[in-house]
Amino acid sequence: MKTLVTGGAGFIGSNLVDALIDDGNKVVVIDNLLTGKEDNLNIKADFYKVDIRDLEAIKPLFIGVDYVFHLAALARVQPSIEDPILFNDINSNGTLNVLVASRDAGVKKVVYSSSSSIYGNQEIMPLREDMNPNPISPYALQKYVGELYCKLFNEIYNLPTISLRYFNVYGKHQALEGAYCLVMGIFVNQRLNNKPMTIVGNGEQRRDFNSVIDVVKANILAARNKDVKNGEIINIGNGKNYSVNELAKMIGGPIINMPSRIEPKETLADNSLAYKLLGWRPIIELPKWIKEYKKDMELK
């Protein structure tokens, strides 16, 4: 089977590429290395340093591809607020280009990486796919637009698509620095540099932390499932959540608090649809993983 992974040098994308290659698939990787790293690339993949915003450059790479996993994006809420035009160009226009290239090449299915940020603030937990989206950042809105495009391309052009809404992902290759580093990476980097962990607000905001191992498994199941193809939207989350304060306690070390910012107060996935449609269930638990990760990173 020939697959194409956009953003295949990034955190989640590189883990997916490794799993696909281990499973005997031929893999094409597209990445502009804006946030991805060459060190993450699997040497067995065919790598092309191109940008998904350049439709004519990426179209030939889709020819003969069976499945497309679209992970290329600029992530995180706060940077999207600071630079909404760049984020929209990559996350919205780039996604449209990937769908057009997939349609024209006749790929069997596009698996789109979406985000739980689409839910915004909701009154009821856990978060279900049938809830009305409530984006509170440009990034969240752009991810929702991507979902709508996927569904539209299925309805108009008969392109099989599925959108997976990831909740906070952690694991191998996660960033430890830079503007797109997530909270766990920030905390670990601060501890490695003997600095206190910076907690935004009071730290009681809760997040559903999801292992990249489980996310990769969900992508592969989504591609292989012949019945799930009509633009369905599926939560990929652990189904448990922890406060940022609890996360900091698991990592261990001094903390300081910073001013609050725009972000959802809580995320918690109802992942029953993922089990019903894909047979997917998370297997990695955060506390146990952090315990092993601290040993690997030599954190006391």
Secondary structure per residue as TSV (DSSP state, phi and psi in degrees):
chain	resnum	aa	ss	phi	psi
A	1	M	-	360.0	135.3
A	2	K	E	-103.1	126.9
A	3	T	E	-123.8	157.7
A	4	L	E	-129.3	130.3
A	5	V	E	-118.7	114.1
A	6	T	E	-82.0	140.4
A	7	G	T	73.2	28.2
A	8	G	T	-73.4	-4.2
A	9	A	T	-101.3	1.7
A	10	G	S	-86.1	-176.0
A	11	F	H	-58.0	-65.3
A	12	I	H	-72.0	-42.3
A	13	G	H	-58.7	-41.4
A	14	S	H	-68.1	-35.8
A	15	N	H	-64.6	-39.2
A	16	L	H	-66.8	-42.7
A	17	V	H	-59.0	-45.6
A	18	D	H	-57.7	-44.5
A	19	A	H	-66.8	-40.3
A	20	L	H	-64.8	-42.0
A	21	I	H	-67.7	-41.0
A	22	D	H	-60.5	-27.5
A	23	D	T	-87.9	4.9
A	24	G	T	90.7	13.0
A	25	N	-	-88.4	149.2
A	26	K	E	-84.0	128.8
A	27	V	E	-124.7	129.2
A	28	V	E	-103.9	131.2
A	29	V	E	-114.1	128.8
A	30	I	E	-112.8	126.5
A	31	D	-	-160.2	136.9
A	32	N	-	-91.1	-1.5
A	33	L	-	61.9	23.6
A	34	L	S	-66.7	-42.9
A	35	T	S	-123.3	-18.4
A	36	G	-	-74.8	165.9
A	37	K	-	-127.8	137.6
A	38	E	G	-60.8	-31.8
A	39	D	G	-61.9	-23.8
A	40	N	G	-79.5	-16.4
A	41	L	-	-70.0	136.6
A	42	N	-	-79.9	127.1
A	43	I	T	-66.1	-16.0
A	44	K	T	-86.5	-7.4
A	45	A	S	-86.3	152.0
A	46	D	E	-88.9	107.1
A	47	F	E	-99.0	134.8
A	48	Y	E	-128.5	118.9
A	49	K	-	-83.7	87.9
A	50	V	-	-136.9	164.2
A	51	D	-	-108.8	133.0
A	52	I	T	-65.9	-11.5
A	53	R	T	-76.2	-12.5
A	54	D	-	-102.4	90.9
A	55	L	H	-60.3	-44.9
A	56	E	H	-65.9	-28.8
A	57	A	H	-76.1	-33.8
A	58	I	H	-89.6	-24.6
A	59	K	G	-54.7	-44.6
A	60	P	G	-62.6	-25.3
A	61	L	G	-73.6	-14.9
A	62	F	G	-88.9	-13.1
A	63	I	T	-65.1	128.2
A	64	G	T	82.2	2.2
A	65	V	-	-82.8	137.0
A	66	D	S	-84.9	-49.7
A	67	Y	E	-131.0	137.5
A	68	V	E	-113.0	127.4
A	69	F	E	-108.5	112.1
A	70	H	E	-99.5	100.2
A	71	L	-	-114.4	-12.6
A	72	A	-	-61.3	126.6
A	73	A	-	-172.3	160.6
A	74	L	-	-96.8	120.9
A	75	A	-	-101.4	173.3
A	76	R	-	86.5	144.2
A	77	V	H	-73.9	-55.2
A	78	Q	H	-61.2	-46.5
A	79	P	H	-60.7	-30.3
A	80	S	H	-70.0	-28.3
A	81	I	H	-71.1	-35.7
A	82	E	H	-76.8	-29.1
A	83	D	-	-141.3	69.1
A	84	P	H	-65.9	-28.0
A	85	I	H	-69.1	-48.8
A	86	L	H	-60.5	-45.0
A	87	F	H	-62.2	-41.7
A	88	N	H	-66.4	-39.3
A	89	D	I	-60.9	-43.8
A	90	I	I	-79.1	-48.7
A	91	N	I	-76.8	-34.8
A	92	S	I	-95.7	-58.8
A	93	N	I	-65.0	-37.7
A	94	G	H	-62.8	-41.5
A	95	T	H	-64.0	-41.4
A	96	L	H	-59.4	-42.4
A	97	N	H	-62.3	-42.2
A	98	V	H	-61.9	-40.4
A	99	L	H	-68.4	-40.7
A	100	V	H	-63.8	-45.7
A	101	A	H	-63.2	-37.8
A	102	S	H	-67.7	-43.2
A	103	R	H	-60.2	-49.3
A	104	D	H	-66.4	-28.5
A	105	A	H	-88.1	-9.0
A	106	G	T	70.0	37.7
A	107	V	-	-66.6	157.3
A	108	K	S	-76.7	-31.9
A	109	K	E	-167.2	146.6
A	110	V	E	-112.2	124.4
A	111	V	E	-103.4	114.5
A	112	Y	E	-100.6	130.5
A	113	S	E	-86.4	107.9
A	114	S	E	-104.5	-164.2
A	115	S	E	-146.6	144.7
A	116	S	G	-68.7	-13.6
A	117	S	G	-62.2	-17.5
A	118	I	G	-58.4	-31.9
A	119	Y	G	-68.9	-28.7
A	120	G	-	61.2	-141.4
A	121	N	S	-93.2	125.4
A	122	Q	-	-123.1	150.9
A	123	E	S	-80.4	-23.8
A	124	I	S	-116.5	136.5
A	125	M	S	-121.5	149.7
A	126	P	S	-76.8	169.6
A	127	L	B	-82.7	128.6
A	128	R	-	-115.6	153.3
A	129	E	T	-63.5	-22.7
A	130	D	T	-87.5	3.1
A	131	M	S	-75.0	150.7
A	132	N	-	-69.8	128.7
A	133	P	-	-60.1	148.4
A	134	N	-	-143.1	63.7
A	135	P	-	-60.5	135.6
A	136	I	-	-121.4	17.5
A	137	S	S	-152.0	158.0
A	138	P	H	-57.1	-41.1
A	139	Y	H	-58.4	-47.2
A	140	A	H	-61.8	-42.6
A	141	L	H	-63.8	-41.1
A	142	Q	H	-65.0	-39.0
A	143	K	H	-65.2	-36.7
A	144	Y	H	-67.4	-40.7
A	145	V	H	-58.6	-39.8
A	146	G	H	-60.6	-41.6
A	147	E	H	-60.9	-44.6
A	148	L	H	-64.0	-40.0
A	149	Y	H	-62.3	-41.4
A	150	C	H	-61.3	-44.7
A	151	K	H	-66.3	-40.5
A	152	L	H	-64.4	-42.5
A	153	F	H	-66.3	-29.4
A	154	N	H	-69.7	-43.8
A	155	E	H	-71.9	-39.7
A	156	I	H	-87.4	-44.6
A	157	Y	H	-107.9	1.2
A	158	N	-	60.6	33.0
A	159	L	-	-87.5	116.5
A	160	P	-	-63.6	127.9
A	161	T	E	-140.5	158.5
A	162	I	E	-150.2	140.0
A	163	S	E	-113.3	127.6
A	164	L	E	-108.1	119.0
A	165	R	E	-89.6	102.0
A	166	Y	E	-76.8	140.5
A	167	F	-	-96.3	174.2
A	168	N	S	-47.3	114.8
A	169	V	E	-98.8	139.5
A	170	Y	E	-137.2	164.2
A	171	G	S	140.0	-163.3
A	172	K	T	-55.8	135.0
A	173	H	T	77.9	7.1
A	174	Q	-	-65.1	144.4
A	175	A	-	-68.9	142.1
A	176	L	-	-111.7	-0.8
A	177	E	S	-159.0	168.3
A	178	G	S	98.3	170.4
A	179	A	T	-66.0	-20.9
A	180	Y	T	-105.4	14.6
A	181	C	-	-73.7	135.3
A	182	L	-	-88.9	173.5
A	183	V	H	-58.0	-41.0
A	184	M	H	-65.5	-43.1
A	185	G	H	-63.2	-38.5
A	186	I	H	-61.4	-47.7
A	187	F	H	-60.6	-46.2
A	188	V	H	-64.2	-43.9
A	189	N	H	-61.7	-41.3
A	190	Q	H	-64.1	-41.2
A	191	R	H	-66.7	-39.5
A	192	L	H	-63.9	-26.9
A	193	N	T	-101.3	16.9
A	194	N	T	56.0	39.5
A	195	K	-	-114.2	154.6
A	196	P	-	-69.4	150.7
A	197	M	E	-76.9	130.3
A	198	T	E	-92.1	115.3
A	199	I	E	-103.0	124.1
A	200	V	E	-78.2	129.0
A	201	G	T	68.4	-146.3
A	202	N	T	-88.2	-3.7
A	203	G	S	80.0	5.9
A	204	E	-	-90.1	-2.1
A	205	Q	-	-62.9	136.4
A	206	R	E	-110.7	142.6
A	207	R	E	-132.1	143.5
A	208	D	-	-90.4	104.2
A	209	F	-	-89.9	131.4
A	210	N	E	-127.6	126.7
A	211	S	E	-69.5	140.3
A	212	V	H	-63.2	-27.1
A	213	I	H	-61.4	-43.6
A	214	D	H	-70.5	-36.7
A	215	V	H	-63.9	-43.3
A	216	V	H	-60.8	-43.6
A	217	K	H	-60.2	-40.6
A	218	A	H	-63.3	-40.5
A	219	N	H	-61.2	-45.5
A	220	I	H	-67.5	-40.6
A	221	L	H	-63.2	-39.9
A	222	A	H	-64.0	-38.4
A	223	A	H	-69.5	-41.2
A	224	R	H	-76.2	-25.7
A	225	N	-	-71.9	116.1
A	226	K	S	-77.6	-17.2
A	227	D	S	-91.0	-23.3
A	228	V	-	-98.4	100.7
A	229	K	-	-156.8	1.4
A	230	N	E	-103.2	40.0
A	231	G	E	77.6	18.1
A	232	E	E	-58.5	148.9
A	233	I	E	-115.3	127.5
A	234	I	E	-134.7	129.4
A	235	N	E	-69.0	135.1
A	236	I	E	-122.6	90.7
A	237	G	-	-143.5	162.7
A	238	N	-	-71.5	-30.6
A	239	G	S	89.8	3.9
A	240	K	-	-130.4	151.3
A	241	N	-	-134.8	160.9
A	242	Y	E	-135.9	148.5
A	243	S	E	-75.6	160.2
A	244	V	H	-62.6	-34.7
A	245	N	H	-61.7	-41.1
A	246	E	H	-65.9	-38.9
A	247	L	H	-61.7	-45.6
A	248	A	H	-61.0	-38.1
A	249	K	H	-65.8	-39.1
A	250	M	H	-62.1	-40.9
A	251	I	H	-73.4	-40.0
A	252	G	-	85.6	138.2
A	253	G	S	132.6	172.8
A	254	P	-	-70.1	155.1
A	255	I	E	-132.1	156.3
A	256	I	E	-136.5	154.0
A	257	N	E	-103.4	144.9
A	258	M	E	-120.0	165.5
A	259	P	-	-59.7	150.8
A	260	S	-	-68.1	163.0
A	261	R	-	-145.0	175.7
A	262	I	S	-72.2	117.6
A	263	E	-	-168.5	154.3
A	264	P	-	-61.2	145.7
A	265	K	S	-74.6	-29.8
A	266	E	B	-155.7	143.6
A	267	T	-	-128.8	138.6
A	268	L	-	-158.5	120.1
A	269	A	B	-87.9	134.5
A	270	D	-	-87.6	108.2
A	271	N	-	-104.0	19.8
A	272	S	H	-66.1	-32.9
A	273	L	H	-67.7	-35.6
A	274	A	H	-62.2	-37.9
A	275	Y	H	-72.1	-40.5
A	276	K	H	-64.8	-45.2
A	277	L	H	-89.7	-34.1
A	278	L	H	-113.6	-14.1
A	279	G	-	72.1	25.3
A	280	W	-	-96.8	134.1
A	281	R	-	-139.3	141.1
A	282	P	-	-70.5	146.1
A	283	I	-	-121.2	-16.8
A	284	I	-	-96.0	129.8
A	285	E	-	-103.7	134.5
A	286	L	H	-57.5	-52.3
A	287	P	H	-57.7	-42.6
A	288	K	H	-66.2	-41.3
A	289	W	H	-63.7	-44.8
A	290	I	H	-61.0	-38.7
A	291	K	H	-58.8	-43.9
A	292	E	H	-73.4	-37.0
A	293	Y	H	-63.7	-40.3
A	294	K	H	-61.3	-37.2
A	295	K	H	-65.3	-43.7
A	296	D	H	-64.3	-37.7
A	297	M	T	-87.5	-0.7
A	298	E	T	58.0	44.1
A	299	L	-	-94.1	131.8
A	300	K	-	-85.6	360.0
